[in-house]
Amino acid sequence: MATPLLLASTTSPALCDITDAEMDAAGNGTHEIRNWVAVAGAVAGNKGEVIMYENVPGCGCGMMQLQVA
């Protein structure tokens, strides 16, 4: 899961340089990385726990619940 990378550095050039075209080429669900960047900024270094993750068949992505302490 990409969460440790995002929490470590949300200004990583690797994240900042991803283009819409690259995300589109990678397939379904890849634009979700923007949601993870927003979450990483919102929790501001606080520890969290993944409560659940469910793959959504047929769409190439899933749903997750994260609890931040």
C-alpha positions as a Markdown table, in Angstrom:
| # | Residue | x | y | z |
|---|---|---|---|---|
| 1 | Met | 0.0 | 0.0 | 0.0 |
| 2 | Ala | 1.3 | 3.5 | -0.8 |
| 3 | Thr | 0.3 | 5.0 | 2.6 |
| 4 | Pro | 3.8 | 4.9 | 4.2 |
| 5 | Leu | 5.2 | 6.7 | 1.1 |
| 6 | Leu | 2.6 | 9.4 | 1.3 |
| 7 | Leu | 2.9 | 9.9 | 5.0 |
| 8 | Ala | 6.7 | 10.1 | 4.7 |
| 9 | Ser | 6.7 | 12.9 | 2.2 |
| 10 | Thr | 3.8 | 14.5 | 0.4 |
| 11 | Thr | 6.2 | 16.7 | -1.5 |
| 12 | Ser | 8.1 | 13.9 | -3.1 |
| 13 | Pro | 9.1 | 14.7 | -6.7 |
| 14 | Ala | 7.9 | 11.2 | -7.6 |
| 15 | Leu | 4.4 | 12.2 | -6.5 |
| 16 | Cys | 4.4 | 15.7 | -7.7 |
| 17 | Asp | 5.5 | 14.7 | -11.2 |
| 18 | Ile | 2.7 | 12.2 | -11.9 |
| 19 | Thr | 0.6 | 13.6 | -14.8 |
| 20 | Asp | -3.0 | 12.9 | -15.6 |
| 21 | Ala | -1.9 | 11.1 | -18.7 |
| 22 | Glu | 0.4 | 8.8 | -16.7 |
| 23 | Met | -2.4 | 8.0 | -14.3 |
| 24 | Asp | -4.9 | 7.3 | -17.1 |
| 25 | Ala | -2.3 | 5.0 | -18.7 |
| 26 | Ala | -1.9 | 3.1 | -15.5 |
| 27 | Gly | -5.6 | 2.1 | -15.3 |
| 28 | Asn | -8.6 | 2.3 | -13.2 |
| 29 | Gly | -8.3 | 3.7 | -9.7 |
| 30 | Thr | -5.0 | 5.4 | -10.1 |
| 31 | His | -6.4 | 8.9 | -9.7 |
| 32 | Glu | -7.1 | 7.8 | -6.1 |
| 33 | Ile | -3.5 | 8.8 | -5.3 |
| 34 | Arg | -4.8 | 12.4 | -5.0 |
| 35 | Asn | -7.1 | 11.3 | -2.3 |
| 36 | Trp | -4.2 | 9.7 | -0.3 |
| 37 | Val | -2.2 | 12.9 | -0.7 |
| 38 | Ala | -5.2 | 14.9 | 0.8 |
| 39 | Val | -5.5 | 12.4 | 3.7 |
| 40 | Ala | -1.7 | 12.6 | 4.4 |
| 41 | Gly | -2.0 | 16.4 | 4.6 |
| 42 | Ala | -5.1 | 16.2 | 6.8 |
| 43 | Val | -3.6 | 13.8 | 9.4 |
| 44 | Ala | -0.3 | 15.9 | 9.5 |
| 45 | Gly | 1.9 | 13.1 | 10.8 |
| 46 | Asn | -0.6 | 11.6 | 13.3 |
| 47 | Lys | -0.7 | 7.8 | 13.5 |
| 48 | Gly | -3.6 | 5.9 | 12.0 |
| 49 | Glu | -4.9 | 2.4 | 11.6 |
| 50 | Val | -6.5 | 0.8 | 8.6 |
| 51 | Ile | -9.8 | -0.5 | 9.8 |
| 52 | Met | -10.9 | -2.2 | 6.6 |
| 53 | Tyr | -10.2 | -2.4 | 2.9 |
| 54 | Glu | -12.5 | -3.9 | 0.4 |
| 55 | Asn | -11.7 | -4.5 | -3.2 |
| 56 | Val | -14.6 | -3.4 | -5.5 |
| 57 | Pro | -14.8 | -6.1 | -8.2 |
| 58 | Gly | -14.8 | -4.9 | -11.8 |
| 59 | Cys | -13.7 | -1.3 | -11.2 |
| 60 | Gly | -10.0 | -1.7 | -10.3 |
| 61 | Cys | -10.2 | 0.1 | -7.0 |
| 62 | Gly | -11.5 | -0.4 | -3.5 |
| 63 | Met | -12.8 | 1.3 | -0.4 |
| 64 | Met | -10.9 | 1.8 | 2.8 |
| 65 | Gln | -11.6 | 3.1 | 6.3 |
| 66 | Leu | -8.7 | 4.7 | 8.1 |
| 67 | Gln | -9.0 | 5.7 | 11.8 |
| 68 | Val | -6.6 | 8.4 | 12.9 |
| 69 | Ala | -5.7 | 8.6 | 16.6 |
